[in-house]
Structure formats: structure tokens, C-alpha cells
């Protein structure tokens, strides 16, 4: 398998030989598979215009759960994947479908629920909160869709002393994206695990106190890392490695990392750039 450096060299030479123009003057459409949070928060709509202005490349994306996004990469349906599940991402690269897993940014997961907090979980650890919900049979809304958020939730259940409550009547599996799952949780007065960025987007819909508030945060297990991976043309002959690598280099550049840090809603940062880690 060609190394990332070899692919970069071949890409640069091809660009010069065939077009006579540097990579930043490319044109074309880059297809991305990504998690719902980069879409629901508006981050990609925020980044796509400067990316096109600076590179000439149009960014288009399909937003779905991380599991499905990575499957789109394995099926050679996209050129690049932008997700947030380290285990699945490492497998994607290890199996040769991704060129390299490149860190971009992080935020965190939080457990939200009704302000009344019937389980009195506020301030608990994430695992402790899950144990309390299980013991009391408190409503919990799960995405249940093998997304990065769902997999993070399953990891927390496994760290707790409670089994994953897949067959319990109080465990609500929506099979939907994060915003819709938060809506279901608010309607059912249920607890829910969400990434903070999408929760802030949800919170912004309400002039007063939203129907769900943050109750558990700051636990080490709640860190939520995002990474980007160009699809390997050795596995997918139609993958646009030149466009994908241009995006990877662009999003980890100091200028774009600064743009990500400046992306706020309700005066709150949604993502923290960490490409240099």
C-alpha cells in the first residue's frame, strides 16, 4: 500500500502535469460522508464557502450516523469521511480503506434531561447516572443507530454496573439523528446522551429554558474526538484522492483551525480545534 507521502507526491505531480496548476486552484466536487453533528450544528455550511473560495472545490456531504458514514467510505460511495468514533476509524484505516486518520477537533458528550431531574443524577459521573437510570427505570432516549454517539453511549453502559437495557420498556431507541432524538426525549421527559454542539443547536430553538438541560458533564469518558480520513484510491479506484487530500490539508491548517474555534452559537464554542495534537 502506498504511504500517505507517496500519494501526496503522486497527486502533486499529476496536478502539475495534467493541469499546470497548483492544488489550491483545483475544481470539482468532493463527496463527504459525515456524522449528523457536523451538519446539524451548521459547521459544514460555515466551512464549505471558504473552502471553495480558497481551493475551487465544491464540498457536498451526506450526514448520517458514524457507522453508516464509514460504511459509505468502505462502499466507495464517497471521497472522504469525517466522523467521531476512534475505534471504527482506526479499523477503517487499518483495513486499507482510509489513507490516514487525522485529528481535527473535539467537543464532549453531555447527559441531558428534564430540569426537574427525577433521578437526581445532576453532578454524577456518566456511569453513575446510567446505573441510577437503570435501577429506577427512568426513561432514556437512545439514538440506537450505531452512530458515534450511540456507540459512546453503549461504552458508558458497559463501564457502569448496569447492563445495556435494550429490551427494557423505559429504554427508547429512536433510530434517528441527534436533533430528532432530543425532540423525542423532550416529549417523553427522558434523559439522553448528546454531543454538546448539537445540544447547543437544540437549545437555541427556545427563548426560555429548553425542555432538556445539561445534568452530567466533564467526565473523562465524555470526550468526543472528530477525525477526517481520505478514502484510499487503492481500495476505491473512483476516489478523488487529490480533492480529498486538499480538504485534509485545508481543515488542519492554522487558518481553518482558527475558523473552527470562532464558530459559536449563543456565544458558546461548539468545537475545539486540536489538529496539532
SULPE-V60542 format. One line per field, one symbol per residue. ss: DSSP state (A for helix, B for strand, O for the rest). phi: phi as a letter, one per 30 degrees, with the letter a starting at -180 (. if undefined). burial: 1 if it has 9 or more other C-alpha atoms within 8 Angstrom, else 0. Layout:
ss: ???
phi: ???
burial: ???
This chain:
ss: OOOAAAAAAAAAAAAAAAAOOOAAAOOBBBBBBBBAAAAAOOAAAAAAAAAAAAAOBBBBBBBBOAAAAAAAAAOOOOOBBBBOOAAAAAAAAAOOOBOOOBBBBBBBBBBBBOOOOOOOOOOOOAAAAAAAAAAAOOOBBBOOOOOAAAAAAAAAAAAOOOOOOOOOOOBBBOOOOAAAAAAAAAAAOOBBBBBAAAAAAAAOOOOOOOOOBBBBOOOAAABBBBBBBBBOOOOOOOOOAAAAAAAAAAAOOAAAAAAAAAOBBOOBBOOBBOOOO
phi: .dddddddddddddddddcibdedcdbkcccccbdddddedidddddeddddddbicdcbbccadeeddddddddicbcabbbbbedddddddddidcdaccdbabbbdbccaeedhechceidddddddddeddcidebccdhbideddddddddeddddcdddecdddcccdibdddddddddddchcdacbddedddddeddcdcdddbbdcbaidedcdbccbbbdddddcbdcdddddddddedddcdeddddeddddbbhicdcbcdbddd
burial: 0000001100110111000001101100111111111111101000010011001111100111111111011101011111111001110110011110111111111111110010001000111111111100011111111111111111011101010000000011010111101101110011111111111111010000010111111010011111111111101100111111111101110001110110111000111111100
